[in-house]
C-alpha cells in the first residue's frame, strides 16, 4: 500500500469526502484528488495536520508501519467499491455488495466484441459494479468501454452477490455469450483457475420462426381467395 492509498483509506475511514478533507486542510478538492491518485504528494505540514485530523499516526501514514503512539485504520474495505465497512457488516452500506468470503462473485469477459461498448458502459453504471482493473478515466462511456473490451479475456468486476452478477450477465450477454460468472476465489485477474464457470452465460432465446404452410392450408387459402373475388365481382 502506497502513501496515496493510505491517505484514501484514512479519509474514507474518517467518513470524509475529498472536498470535506480539502476544506479542513485549506486546499482544493482537486489537490486531495491528486494526492490520492499519486499525481502529487502533500507537503509535510499537510501530512502533520492530516494525521491529527484523521486520527492516524505519522509512522503509519508515511511508512505504513505502526511503532506505537498512534492508530491505523481498521483497513476493511468493500471489495466492490472500496468504501470503509464495519467489522460485522455482511453487506457494504455504500453499494450493497456481499462482504462474506462465500457468495461473492465476479464477471469474466471471455472474449472481445467491438459492439459491446454500450453494454459494458451500462454495466459500470450500476451502483455496485466497480472495475476490477485500474481505471482513472472517470465515467466509462461506450467509447471508453470499447477500448476496455479489447483487453479480453479479463475480469470486469468483483465482489458481487449472485443476483448482482446475474443482472450484469444479462446486460452483457444480450446479443452474444460474452461473460461468465465465477466465484471470486476461483478465478485470477486473468480469468484462469477454473475450467468451468459456475454459471453459463445467459443468452436470450432466438425469435421463433413460423413454420411454412402445408399443402392443405395453401389450397384452403386459394379457395377463400376465389370466393372473395366472386363476391366482389357480383357487386358490380
MDAnalysis code that builds the backbone (N, CA, C; Angstrom):
import MDAnalysis as mda
import numpy as np

u = mda.Universe.empty(708, n_residues=236, atom_resindex=np.repeat(np.arange(236), 3), trajectory=True)
u.add_TopologyAttr("name", ["N", "CA", "C"] * 236)
u.add_TopologyAttr("resid", np.arange(1, 237))
u.add_TopologyAttr("resname", ["UNK", "UNK", "UNK", "UNK", "UNK", "UNK", "UNK", "UNK", "UNK", "UNK", "UNK", "UNK", "UNK", "UNK", "UNK", "UNK", "UNK", "UNK", "UNK", "UNK", "UNK", "UNK", "UNK", "UNK", "UNK", "UNK", "UNK", "UNK", "UNK", "UNK", "UNK", "UNK", "UNK", "UNK", "UNK", "UNK", "UNK", "UNK", "UNK", "UNK", "UNK", "UNK", "UNK", "UNK", "UNK", "UNK", "UNK", "UNK", "UNK", "UNK", "UNK", "UNK", "UNK", "UNK", "UNK", "UNK", "UNK", "UNK", "UNK", "UNK", "UNK", "UNK", "UNK", "UNK", "UNK", "UNK", "UNK", "UNK", "UNK", "UNK", "UNK", "UNK", "UNK", "UNK", "UNK", "UNK", "UNK", "UNK", "UNK", "UNK", "UNK", "UNK", "UNK", "UNK", "UNK", "UNK", "UNK", "UNK", "UNK", "UNK", "UNK", "UNK", "UNK", "UNK", "UNK", "UNK", "UNK", "UNK", "UNK", "UNK", "UNK", "UNK", "UNK", "UNK", "UNK", "UNK", "UNK", "UNK", "UNK", "UNK", "UNK", "UNK", "UNK", "UNK", "UNK", "UNK", "UNK", "UNK", "UNK", "UNK", "UNK", "UNK", "UNK", "UNK", "UNK", "UNK", "UNK", "UNK", "UNK", "UNK", "UNK", "UNK", "UNK", "UNK", "UNK", "UNK", "UNK", "UNK", "UNK", "UNK", "UNK", "UNK", "UNK", "UNK", "UNK", "UNK", "UNK", "UNK", "UNK", "UNK", "UNK", "UNK", "UNK", "UNK", "UNK", "UNK", "UNK", "UNK", "UNK", "UNK", "UNK", "UNK", "UNK", "UNK", "UNK", "UNK", "UNK", "UNK", "UNK", "UNK", "UNK", "UNK", "UNK", "UNK", "UNK", "UNK", "UNK", "UNK", "UNK", "UNK", "UNK", "UNK", "UNK", "UNK", "UNK", "UNK", "UNK", "UNK", "UNK", "UNK", "UNK", "UNK", "UNK", "UNK", "UNK", "UNK", "UNK", "UNK", "UNK", "UNK", "UNK", "UNK", "UNK", "UNK", "UNK", "UNK", "UNK", "UNK", "UNK", "UNK", "UNK", "UNK", "UNK", "UNK", "UNK", "UNK", "UNK", "UNK", "UNK", "UNK", "UNK", "UNK", "UNK", "UNK", "UNK", "UNK", "UNK", "UNK", "UNK", "UNK", "UNK", "UNK", "UNK", "UNK", "UNK", "UNK"])
u.atoms.positions = np.array([
    [0.848, -1.198, 0.000],
    [0.000, 0.000, 0.000],
    [0.882, 1.247, 0.000],
    [0.652, 2.152, -0.915],
    [1.455, 3.366, -1.046],
    [0.833, 4.515, -0.254],
    [1.572, 5.635, -0.214],
    [1.088, 6.804, 0.520],
    [-0.289, 7.228, 0.026],
    [-0.483, 7.275, -1.289],
    [-1.767, 7.707, -1.846],
    [-2.906, 6.799, -1.371],
    [-2.620, 5.492, -1.263],
    [-3.647, 4.546, -0.812],
    [-3.959, 4.736, 0.668],
    [-2.918, 5.033, 1.470],
    [-3.141, 5.224, 2.905],
    [-3.928, 6.509, 3.170],
    [-3.669, 7.548, 2.360],
    [-4.448, 8.789, 2.510],
    [-5.915, 8.519, 2.198],
    [-6.155, 7.780, 1.106],
    [-7.532, 7.456, 0.723],
    [-8.224, 6.641, 1.798],
    [-7.532, 5.623, 2.305],
    [-8.109, 4.754, 3.320],
    [-8.434, 5.532, 4.592],
    [-7.494, 6.360, 5.053],
    [-7.705, 7.128, 6.284],
    [-8.857, 8.113, 6.114],
    [-8.929, 8.742, 4.947],
    [-10.027, 9.708, 4.703],
    [-11.384, 9.007, 4.722],
    [-11.477, 7.876, 4.036],
    [-12.746, 7.157, 3.986],
    [-13.126, 6.619, 5.355],
    [-12.124, 6.141, 6.103],
    [-12.399, 5.621, 7.441],
    [-12.906, 6.729, 8.354],
    [-12.474, 7.970, 8.087],
    [-12.933, 9.112, 8.885],
    [-14.283, 9.627, 8.403],
    [-14.780, 9.077, 7.315],
    [-16.094, 9.468, 6.806],
    [-16.105, 10.814, 6.114],
    [-14.979, 11.197, 5.526],
    [-14.878, 12.493, 4.859],
    [-14.782, 12.316, 3.353],
    [-15.375, 13.248, 2.629],
    [-15.199, 13.283, 1.186],
    [-13.903, 14.024, 0.862],
    [-13.469, 13.958, -0.375],
    [-12.272, 14.699, -0.772],
    [-12.473, 16.195, -0.546],
    [-13.662, 16.682, -0.855],
    [-13.946, 18.105, -0.685],
    [-13.907, 18.499, 0.791],
    [-14.494, 17.653, 1.659],
    [-14.506, 17.964, 3.093],
    [-13.099, 17.956, 3.677],
    [-12.268, 16.991, 3.269],
    [-10.895, 16.953, 3.756],
    [-10.141, 18.187, 3.275],
    [-10.353, 18.564, 2.020],
    [-9.691, 19.741, 1.489],
    [-10.069, 21.008, 2.244],
    [-11.359, 21.129, 2.586],
    [-11.817, 22.319, 3.314],
    [-11.138, 22.417, 4.679],
    [-11.000, 21.278, 5.363],
    [-10.405, 21.317, 6.692],
    [-8.896, 21.523, 6.653],
    [-8.284, 21.190, 5.511],
    [-6.848, 21.400, 5.373],
    [-6.532, 22.721, 4.690],
    [-7.569, 23.362, 4.123],
    [-7.351, 24.622, 3.432],
    [-6.828, 24.463, 2.023],
    [-7.164, 23.331, 1.370],
    [-6.756, 23.111, -0.020],
    [-8.002, 22.747, -0.833],
    [-7.860, 22.678, -2.126],
    [-8.984, 22.356, -3.000],
    [-9.220, 20.846, -3.063],
    [-10.414, 20.475, -3.521],
    [-10.709, 19.048, -3.719],
    [-9.768, 18.453, -4.757],
    [-9.404, 19.260, -5.766],
    [-8.509, 18.770, -6.810],
    [-7.144, 18.403, -6.241],
    [-6.696, 19.182, -5.231],
    [-5.402, 18.879, -4.602],
    [-5.458, 17.522, -3.892],
    [-6.554, 17.283, -3.162],
    [-6.714, 15.997, -2.471],
    [-6.787, 14.863, -3.486],
    [-7.501, 15.103, -4.585],
    [-7.617, 14.092, -5.631],
    [-6.252, 13.726, -6.206],
    [-5.400, 14.724, -6.393],
    [-4.046, 14.462, -6.910],
    [-3.220, 13.670, -5.907],
    [-3.388, 13.949, -4.598],
    [-2.664, 13.168, -3.586],
    [-3.089, 11.708, -3.659],
    [-4.399, 11.481, -3.789],
    [-4.919, 10.115, -3.725],
    [-4.712, 9.352, -5.031],
    [-4.439, 10.052, -6.118],
    [-4.157, 9.377, -7.385],
    [-2.662, 9.232, -7.631],
    [-1.846, 9.813, -6.722],
    [-0.401, 9.709, -6.857],
    [0.206, 10.724, -7.805],
    [-0.586, 11.690, -8.267],
    [-0.055, 12.711, -9.173],
    [0.790, 13.740, -8.424],
    [0.586, 13.863, -7.124],
    [1.358, 14.808, -6.308],
    [1.373, 14.303, -4.872],
    [2.338, 14.762, -4.087],
    [2.435, 14.408, -2.676],
    [2.207, 15.642, -1.819],
    [1.492, 15.507, -0.706],
    [1.255, 16.664, 0.170],
    [2.532, 17.094, 0.878],
    [2.601, 18.391, 1.190],
    [3.737, 18.905, 1.968],
    [3.702, 18.321, 3.383],
    [4.837, 18.414, 4.064],
    [4.949, 17.870, 5.418],
    [3.922, 18.492, 6.353],
    [3.677, 19.789, 6.179],
    [2.715, 20.477, 7.043],
    [1.323, 19.876, 6.880],
    [0.940, 19.594, 5.635],
    [-0.372, 18.999, 5.395],
    [-0.431, 17.575, 5.936],
    [0.664, 16.832, 5.826],
    [0.690, 15.466, 6.357],
    [0.512, 15.467, 7.868],
    [1.176, 16.413, 8.549],
    [1.054, 16.507, 10.003],
    [-0.381, 16.818, 10.421],
    [-0.975, 17.792, 9.731],
    [-2.363, 18.164, 10.046],
    [-3.318, 17.032, 9.689],
    [-2.993, 16.300, 8.638],
    [-3.843, 15.184, 8.230],
    [-3.847, 14.082, 9.280],
    [-2.692, 13.811, 9.867],
    [-2.612, 12.778, 10.906],
    [-3.520, 13.124, 12.079],
    [-3.473, 14.388, 12.512],
    [-4.300, 14.822, 13.637],
    [-5.772, 14.797, 13.272],
    [-6.072, 15.210, 12.056],
    [-7.463, 15.292, 11.625],
    [-8.088, 13.914, 11.440],
    [-7.324, 12.987, 10.876],
    [-7.863, 11.660, 10.556],
    [-7.611, 10.643, 11.654],
    [-6.850, 11.026, 12.678],
    [-6.626, 10.132, 13.811],
    [-5.699, 8.974, 13.512],
    [-4.680, 9.193, 12.667],
    [-3.707, 8.151, 12.363],
    [-2.323, 8.659, 12.742],
    [-1.383, 7.732, 12.882],
    [-0.021, 8.118, 13.247],
    [0.777, 8.497, 12.012],
    [1.806, 9.320, 12.219],
    [2.680, 9.709, 11.109],
    [3.442, 8.504, 10.566],
    [3.830, 7.580, 11.474],
    [4.547, 6.383, 11.032],
    [3.699, 5.574, 10.060],
    [2.417, 5.455, 10.399],
    [1.554, 4.669, 9.512],
    [1.288, 5.404, 8.205],
    [0.977, 6.702, 8.288],
    [0.627, 7.444, 7.080],
    [1.813, 7.547, 6.118],
    [3.020, 7.794, 6.660],
    [4.192, 7.983, 5.812],
    [4.846, 6.663, 5.404],
    [4.917, 5.711, 6.346],
    [5.690, 4.492, 6.118],
    [4.856, 3.223, 6.059],
    [3.589, 3.328, 6.486],
    [2.770, 2.126, 6.523],
    [3.106, 1.225, 7.684],
    [3.788, 1.769, 8.705],
    [4.194, 0.975, 9.860],
    [3.616, 1.571, 11.125],
    [3.425, 0.716, 12.115],
    [2.952, 1.171, 13.421],
    [4.067, 0.960, 14.440],
    [4.525, 2.038, 15.043],
    [5.572, 1.938, 16.073],
    [5.073, 2.444, 17.414],
    [3.756, 2.488, 17.569],
    [3.180, 2.972, 18.816],
    [2.887, 4.447, 18.755],
    [2.067, 4.900, 19.693],
    [1.760, 6.315, 19.769],
    [0.750, 6.777, 18.744],
    [0.076, 5.896, 18.131],
    [-0.897, 6.302, 17.125],
    [-1.756, 5.128, 16.723],
    [-2.631, 5.376, 15.811],
    [-3.543, 4.324, 15.380],
    [-3.539, 4.239, 13.871],
    [-3.945, 3.114, 13.361],
    [-4.132, 2.924, 11.925],
    [-5.577, 2.538, 11.690],
    [-6.128, 2.876, 10.552],
    [-7.497, 2.465, 10.267],
    [-7.614, 0.948, 10.288],
    [-8.840, 0.472, 10.491],
    [-9.047, -0.979, 10.559],
    [-8.703, -1.645, 9.246],
    [-8.817, -0.918, 8.140],
    [-8.376, -1.445, 6.861],
    [-9.386, -2.299, 6.127],
    [-10.567, -2.509, 6.661],
    [-11.551, -3.334, 5.975],
    [-12.318, -2.480, 4.964],
    [-12.163, -2.828, 3.692],
    [-12.811, -2.088, 2.632],
    [-13.712, -3.009, 1.826],
    [-14.729, -2.443, 1.229],
    [-15.613, -3.210, 0.356],
    [-14.830, -3.649, -0.873],
    [-14.889, -4.933, -1.272],
    [-14.143, -5.376, -2.456],
    [-14.696, -4.816, -3.755],
    [-15.928, -4.302, -3.723],
    [-16.540, -3.796, -4.949],
    [-16.325, -2.306, -5.148],
    [-16.508, -1.492, -4.074],
    [-16.434, -0.037, -4.248],
    [-15.362, 0.619, -3.385],
    [-14.632, -0.169, -2.557],
    [-13.530, 0.323, -1.713],
    [-13.995, 1.250, -0.585],
    [-15.278, 1.273, -0.278],
    [-15.763, 2.076, 0.838],
    [-15.421, 1.380, 2.154],
    [-15.124, 2.136, 3.225],
    [-14.841, 1.508, 4.516],
    [-16.093, 0.851, 5.085],
    [-15.928, -0.331, 5.659],
    [-17.059, -1.065, 6.220],
    [-16.709, -1.515, 7.625],
    [-17.735, -1.757, 8.421],
    [-17.536, -2.184, 9.791],
    [-17.145, -3.650, 9.883],
    [-16.584, -4.067, 11.026],
    [-16.115, -5.449, 11.176],
    [-17.227, -6.478, 11.143],
    [-18.464, -6.079, 11.426],
    [-19.563, -7.047, 11.458],
    [-20.505, -6.911, 10.263],
    [-20.196, -6.012, 9.328],
    [-21.074, -5.815, 8.168],
    [-21.023, -7.024, 7.252],
    [-22.204, -7.505, 6.844],
    [-22.280, -8.593, 5.862],
    [-22.404, -8.053, 4.448],
    [-22.948, -6.831, 4.323],
    [-23.079, -6.183, 3.026],
    [-22.574, -4.749, 3.133],
    [-22.000, -4.252, 2.061],
    [-21.467, -2.888, 2.053],
    [-22.615, -1.890, 2.160],
    [-22.573, -0.951, 3.119],
    [-23.642, 0.040, 3.243],
    [-23.659, 1.030, 2.088],
    [-22.556, 1.126, 1.337],
    [-22.486, 2.087, 0.229],
    [-23.039, 1.529, -1.073],
    [-22.683, 0.274, -1.410],
    [-23.099, -0.274, -2.710],
    [-23.882, -1.570, -2.609],
    [-23.957, -2.188, -1.432],
    [-24.752, -3.404, -1.269],
    [-24.035, -4.685, -1.610],
    [-22.746, -4.632, -1.966],
    [-22.013, -5.845, -2.316],
    [-21.837, -6.741, -1.090],
    [-21.814, -8.061, -1.315],
    [-21.615, -9.006, -0.237],
    [-20.196, -8.903, 0.288],
    [-20.029, -8.981, 1.617],
    [-18.721, -8.874, 2.246],
    [-18.262, -10.197, 2.835],
    [-19.039, -11.239, 2.648],
    [-18.669, -12.545, 3.183],
    [-17.750, -13.252, 2.201],
    [-16.919, -14.138, 2.719],
    [-15.989, -14.867, 1.853],
    [-16.730, -15.804, 0.922],
    [-17.881, -16.305, 1.354],
    [-18.700, -17.137, 0.496],
    [-19.785, -16.271, -0.133],
    [-20.067, -16.542, -1.381],
    [-21.159, -15.829, -2.024],
    [-20.745, -14.551, -2.707],
    [-19.439, -14.332, -2.943],
    [-19.042, -13.173, -3.735],
    [-18.588, -13.675, -5.093],
    [-19.008, -12.973, -6.113],
    [-18.820, -13.442, -7.481],
    [-18.197, -12.358, -8.352],
    [-17.671, -12.783, -9.485],
    [-17.089, -11.839, -10.439],
    [-17.623, -12.128, -11.833],
    [-17.538, -11.118, -12.690],
    [-17.925, -11.247, -14.091],
    [-16.653, -11.292, -14.928],
    [-16.519, -12.361, -15.716],
    [-15.327, -12.588, -16.512],
    [-15.670, -12.447, -17.988],
    [-15.083, -11.449, -18.639],
    [-15.301, -11.224, -20.070],
    [-14.412, -12.194, -20.830],
    [-15.026, -13.196, -21.464],
    [-14.259, -14.276, -22.063],
    [-13.686, -13.928, -23.428],
    [-14.339, -13.028, -24.152],
    [-13.818, -12.683, -25.478],
    [-14.217, -11.258, -25.843],
    [-13.484, -10.717, -26.798],
    [-13.691, -9.339, -27.216],
    [-14.753, -9.264, -28.304],
    [-15.605, -8.269, -28.201],
    [-16.592, -7.985, -29.235],
    [-16.711, -6.465, -29.309],
    [-16.304, -5.891, -30.418],
    [-16.269, -4.432, -30.523],
    [-17.634, -3.785, -30.413],
    [-18.699, -4.570, -30.509],
    [-20.033, -3.998, -30.448],
    [-20.606, -4.002, -29.037],
    [-19.793, -4.376, -28.033],
    [-20.302, -4.472, -26.657],
    [-19.999, -3.233, -25.832],
    [-19.506, -2.168, -26.438],
    [-19.160, -0.977, -25.677],
    [-20.325, -0.424, -24.889],
    [-21.510, -0.372, -25.511],
    [-22.678, 0.182, -24.824],
    [-23.074, -0.682, -23.637],
    [-23.003, -2.024, -23.783],
    [-23.377, -2.916, -22.682],
    [-22.394, -2.809, -21.518],
    [-21.100, -2.743, -21.832],
    [-20.098, -2.611, -20.767],
    [-20.269, -1.278, -20.047],
    [-20.578, -0.233, -20.801],
    [-20.839, 1.073, -20.184],
    [-22.043, 0.997, -19.254],
    [-23.100, 0.290, -19.676],
    [-24.290, 0.128, -18.829],
    [-23.943, -0.650, -17.564],
    [-23.080, -1.664, -17.687],
    [-22.693, -2.450, -16.515],
    [-22.085, -1.553, -15.448],
    [-21.155, -0.676, -15.832],
    [-20.449, 0.143, -14.856],
    [-21.257, 1.357, -14.414],
    [-22.466, 1.489, -14.909],
    [-23.380, 2.490, -14.383],
    [-24.170, 1.946, -13.196],
    [-24.144, 0.608, -13.014],
    [-24.800, 0.012, -11.854],
    [-24.072, 0.457, -10.588],
    [-24.791, 0.764, -9.508],
    [-24.147, 1.330, -8.310],
    [-23.153, 0.406, -7.637],
    [-23.276, -0.908, -7.831],
    [-22.392, -1.847, -7.159],
    [-21.296, -2.391, -8.072],
    [-21.276, -2.027, -9.339],
    [-20.273, -2.545, -10.278],
    [-19.092, -1.583, -10.331],
    [-17.943, -2.031, -9.822],
    [-16.723, -1.236, -9.845],
    [-15.663, -2.000, -10.645],
    [-14.883, -1.311, -11.472],
    [-13.870, -2.007, -12.278],
    [-12.897, -2.798, -11.417],
    [-12.619, -4.030, -11.820],
    [-11.637, -4.859, -11.128],
    [-10.237, -4.588, -11.669],
    [-10.116, -3.653, -12.597],
    [-8.838, -3.291, -13.193],
    [-8.587, -1.812, -12.897],
    [-7.359, -1.370, -13.088],
    [-7.034, 0.031, -12.804],
    [-7.752, 0.932, -13.801],
    [-8.519, 1.879, -13.267],
    [-9.261, 2.796, -14.126],
    [-9.324, 4.155, -13.457],
    [-8.766, 5.152, -14.100],
    [-8.776, 6.511, -13.555],
    [-9.370, 7.486, -14.563],
    [-10.119, 6.954, -15.518],
    [-10.640, 7.804, -16.588],
    [-12.014, 8.375, -16.341],
    [-12.513, 8.300, -15.105],
    [-13.842, 8.832, -14.815],
    [-14.939, 7.911, -15.317],
    [-16.001, 8.488, -15.825],
    [-17.133, 7.695, -16.297],
    [-16.723, 6.832, -17.484],
    [-17.177, 5.578, -17.449],
    [-16.859, 4.665, -18.547],
    [-17.940, 4.810, -19.621],
    [-17.641, 5.585, -20.628],
    [-18.561, 5.815, -21.737],
    [-18.498, 4.640, -22.708],
    [-19.466, 4.522, -23.624],
    [-19.393, 3.447, -24.625],
    [-18.086, 3.471, -25.415],
    [-17.579, 4.666, -25.708],
    [-16.327, 4.758, -26.460],
    [-15.169, 4.210, -25.626],
    [-15.124, 4.598, -24.336],
    [-14.069, 4.091, -23.455],
    [-14.217, 2.589, -23.233],
    [-15.457, 2.126, -23.142],
    [-15.700, 0.697, -22.894],
    [-15.208, -0.151, -24.063],
    [-15.291, 0.373, -25.277],
    [-14.819, -0.395, -26.423],
    [-13.315, -0.642, -26.335],
    [-12.593, 0.322, -25.778],
    [-11.148, 0.117, -25.607],
    [-10.874, -0.876, -24.478],
    [-11.769, -0.931, -23.478],
    [-11.603, -1.871, -22.366],
    [-11.779, -3.307, -22.830],
    [-12.823, -3.563, -23.625],
    [-13.122, -4.937, -24.014],
    [-12.052, -5.514, -24.939],
    [-11.234, -4.659, -25.533],
    [-10.156, -5.161, -26.387],
    [-9.116, -5.916, -25.575],
    [-9.125, -5.713, -24.245],
    [-8.167, -6.407, -23.374],
    [-8.639, -7.792, -22.985],
    [-9.832, -8.202, -23.422],
    [-10.367, -9.522, -23.074],
    [-9.412, -10.621, -23.566],
    [-9.354, -11.757, -22.812],
    [-10.157, -12.107, -21.635],
    [-9.687, -11.377, -20.375],
    [-10.655, -10.998, -19.525],
    [-10.341, -10.245, -18.317],
    [-11.516, -10.284, -17.354],
    [-11.229, -10.032, -16.069],
    [-12.272, -9.888, -15.061],
    [-12.740, -8.443, -15.070],
    [-14.044, -8.232, -15.217],
    [-14.583, -6.877, -15.268],
    [-14.813, -6.302, -13.879],
    [-15.494, -7.052, -13.007],
    [-15.764, -6.555, -11.659],
    [-15.900, -7.725, -10.697],
    [-15.662, -7.446, -9.420],
    [-15.675, -8.462, -8.370],
    [-16.585, -8.025, -7.224],
    [-16.699, -8.916, -6.226],
    [-17.421, -8.581, -5.008],
    [-18.918, -8.458, -5.193],
    [-19.483, -9.190, -6.160],
    [-20.913, -9.097, -6.437],
    [-21.675, -10.216, -5.740],
    [-22.905, -9.938, -5.379],
    [-23.777, -11.024, -4.947],
    [-24.175, -11.804, -6.196],
    [-24.760, -12.968, -5.999],
    [-25.151, -13.785, -7.143],
    [-26.181, -13.065, -8.002],
    [-27.147, -12.418, -7.373],
    [-28.170, -11.709, -8.135],
    [-27.571, -10.529, -8.900],
    [-26.610, -9.831, -8.274],
    [-25.951, -8.728, -8.975],
    [-25.158, -9.241, -10.168],
    [-24.473, -10.362, -9.980],
    [-23.700, -10.941, -11.082],
    [-24.621, -11.367, -12.223],
    [-25.762, -11.946, -11.888],
    [-26.705, -12.361, -12.931],
    [-27.251, -11.155, -13.690],
    [-27.512, -10.062, -12.964],
    [-28.004, -8.862, -13.635],
    [-26.954, -8.328, -14.604],
    [-25.698, -8.306, -14.165],
    [-24.637, -7.860, -15.055],
    [-24.478, -8.760, -16.259],
    [-24.618, -10.087, -16.055],
    [-24.504, -11.031, -17.165],
    [-25.637, -10.840, -18.170],
    [-26.827, -10.545, -17.674],
    [-27.944, -10.326, -18.603],
    [-27.687, -9.110, -19.494],
    [-27.091, -8.074, -18.911],
    [-26.779, -6.873, -19.698],
    [-25.723, -7.182, -20.761],
    [-24.667, -7.883, -20.351],
    [-23.537, -8.097, -21.247],
    [-23.774, -9.198, -22.261],
    [-24.654, -10.142, -21.964],
    [-24.889, -11.258, -22.875],
    [-26.178, -11.092, -23.666],
    [-26.624, -9.851, -23.838],
    [-27.905, -9.625, -24.507],
    [-27.854, -10.087, -25.959],
    [-26.737, -9.843, -26.624],
    [-26.631, -10.197, -28.037],
    [-25.808, -11.458, -28.277],
    [-24.851, -11.726, -27.404],
    [-23.982, -12.891, -27.593],
    [-23.407, -13.302, -26.245],
    [-23.053, -14.595, -26.078],
    [-22.471, -15.063, -24.805],
    [-21.033, -14.582, -24.656],
    [-20.847, -13.527, -23.876],
    [-19.526, -12.915, -23.739],
    [-18.944, -13.034, -22.338],
    [-19.786, -13.072, -21.296],
    [-19.269, -13.107, -19.933],
    [-19.728, -14.354, -19.203],
    [-18.931, -14.744, -18.214],
    [-19.238, -15.885, -17.373],
    [-19.158, -15.439, -15.918],
    [-19.853, -16.150, -15.055],
    [-19.873, -15.831, -13.628],
    [-19.017, -16.856, -12.880],
    [-18.054, -16.361, -12.104],
    [-17.214, -17.215, -11.277],
    [-17.308, -16.745, -9.826],
    [-16.973, -17.633, -8.916],
    [-16.713, -17.191, -7.545],
    [-15.392, -16.427, -7.542],
    [-15.331, -15.379, -6.734],
    [-14.126, -14.556, -6.699],
    [-12.875, -15.374, -6.413],
    [-12.985, -16.327, -5.468],
    [-11.797, -17.061, -5.054],
    [-11.368, -18.102, -6.081],
    [-12.206, -18.352, -7.096],
    [-11.897, -19.394, -8.069],
    [-11.264, -18.877, -9.350],
    [-11.094, -17.582, -9.463],
    [-10.568, -17.054, -10.722],
    [-9.578, -15.939, -10.427],
    [-8.463, -15.947, -11.146],
    [-7.472, -14.894, -11.009],
    [-7.851, -13.700, -11.863],
    [-7.023, -12.673, -11.819],
    [-7.301, -11.472, -12.598],
    [-7.345, -11.755, -14.093],
    [-6.619, -12.798, -14.523],
    [-6.589, -13.122, -15.939],
    [-7.688, -14.112, -16.328],
    [-8.572, -14.447, -15.377],
    [-9.659, -15.358, -15.690],
    [-9.276, -16.818, -15.620],
    [-8.073, -17.128, -15.161],
    [-7.623, -18.506, -15.099],
    [-7.841, -19.080, -13.701],
    [-7.924, -20.385, -13.612],
    [-8.012, -21.028, -12.311],
    [-9.222, -21.919, -12.144],
    [-10.151, -21.886, -13.090],
    [-11.326, -22.746, -13.006],
    [-11.740, -23.080, -14.425],
    [-11.859, -24.357, -14.720],
    [-12.117, -24.755, -16.101],
    [-13.537, -24.451, -16.544],
    [-14.474, -24.605, -15.627],
    [-15.876, -24.420, -15.981],
    [-16.474, -23.322, -15.104],
    [-17.129, -22.330, -15.694],
    [-17.730, -21.274, -14.874],
    [-18.849, -21.820, -14.010],
    [-19.127, -21.123, -12.927],
    [-20.183, -21.551, -12.023],
    [-21.543, -21.503, -12.709],
    [-21.743, -20.472, -13.525],
    [-22.988, -20.325, -14.269],
    [-22.668, -20.018, -15.716],
    [-23.337, -20.721, -16.620],
    [-23.130, -20.474, -18.040],
    [-23.730, -19.125, -18.411],
    [-23.200, -18.498, -19.442],
    [-23.737, -17.200, -19.859],
    [-25.209, -17.287, -20.227],
    [-25.906, -16.217, -19.907],
    [-27.321, -16.123, -20.268],
    [-27.427, -15.609, -21.692],
    [-28.122, -16.348, -22.535],
    [-28.333, -15.930, -23.913],
    [-29.831, -15.957, -24.191],
    [-30.403, -14.852, -24.654],
    [-31.833, -14.838, -24.943],
    [-32.202, -15.888, -25.981],
    [-33.377, -16.458, -25.842],
    [-33.851, -17.437, -26.820],
    [-34.039, -16.757, -28.174],
    [-33.658, -17.435, -29.263],
    [-33.836, -16.830, -30.584],
    [-35.311, -16.663, -30.897],
    [-35.658, -15.673, -31.704],
    [-37.070, -15.480, -32.061],
    [-37.625, -16.700, -32.774],
    [-38.865, -17.042, -32.427],
    [-39.497, -18.215, -33.027],
    [-39.730, -17.982, -34.505],
    [-39.515, -19.022, -35.293],
    [-39.726, -18.953, -36.726],
    [-41.025, -19.646, -37.089],
    [-41.790, -19.006, -37.941],
    [-43.070, -19.589, -38.345],
    [-42.839, -20.753, -39.296],
    [-43.581, -21.830, -39.056],
    [-43.478, -22.989, -39.930],
    [-44.199, -22.706, -41.246],
    [-43.652, -23.177, -42.373],
    [-44.324, -22.964, -43.663],
    [-45.685, -23.660, -43.698],
    [-46.612, -23.085, -44.442],
    [-47.952, -23.664, -44.543],
    [-47.911, -24.963, -45.340],
    [-48.692, -25.932, -44.901],
    [-48.801, -27.197, -45.601],
    [-49.662, -27.080, -46.849],
    [-49.692, -28.138, -47.686],
    [-50.484, -28.106, -48.932],
    [-51.965, -27.860, -48.676],
    [-52.499, -28.453, -47.619],
    [-53.920, -28.283, -47.326],
    [-54.254, -26.838, -47.001],
    [-53.395, -26.173, -46.235],
    [-53.624, -24.785, -45.885],
    [-53.515, -23.894, -47.120],
    [-52.552, -24.208, -48.012],
    [-52.398, -23.428, -49.244],
    [-53.664, -23.541, -50.096],
    [-54.198, -24.785, -50.230],
    [-55.421, -24.996, -51.029],
    [-56.600, -24.216, -50.435],
    [-56.722, -24.245, -49.104],
    [-57.809, -23.530, -48.454],
    [-57.705, -22.030, -48.691],
    [-56.486, -21.489, -48.633],
    [-56.310, -20.064, -48.872],
    [-56.677, -19.687, -50.302],
    [-56.343, -20.562, -51.246],
    [-56.688, -20.297, -52.653],
    [-58.199, -20.283, -52.837],
    [-58.895, -21.276, -52.237],
    [-60.358, -21.349, -52.356],
    [-60.999, -20.106, -51.756],
    [-60.536, -19.687, -50.599],
    [-61.101, -18.495, -49.971],
    [-60.853, -17.259, -50.834],
    [-59.689, -17.208, -51.467],
    [-59.403, -16.083, -52.343],
    [-60.334, -16.025, -53.535],
    [-60.608, -17.191, -54.130],
    [-61.526, -17.255, -55.284],
    [-62.927, -16.839, -54.876],
    [-63.390, -17.325, -53.729],
    [-64.735, -16.980, -53.249],
    [-64.838, -15.482, -53.008],
    [-63.799, -14.906, -52.399],
    [-63.808, -13.472, -52.140],
    [-63.854, -12.683, -53.441],
    [-63.136, -13.153, -54.464],
    [-63.137, -12.472, -55.759],
    [-64.519, -12.525, -56.408],
    [-65.189, -13.712, -56.355],
    [-66.525, -13.850, -56.946],
    [-67.536, -12.945, -56.243],
    [-67.411, -12.829, -54.910],
    [-68.331, -11.977, -54.167],
    [-68.157, -10.515, -54.576],
    [-66.910, -10.101, -54.755],
    [-66.659, -8.721, -55.166],
    [-67.184, -8.446, -56.570],
    [-66.995, -9.423, -57.526],
    [-67.482, -9.240, -58.885],
    [-68.999, -9.185, -58.956],
    [-69.676, -9.913, -58.041],
    [-71.135, -9.945, -58.068],
    [-71.733, -8.613, -57.625],
    [-70.928, -7.778, -56.980],
    [-71.439, -6.480, -56.535],
    [-71.448, -5.442, -57.643],
    [-70.839, -5.738, -58.761],
    [-70.770, -4.781, -59.856],
    [-71.633, -5.216, -61.032],
])
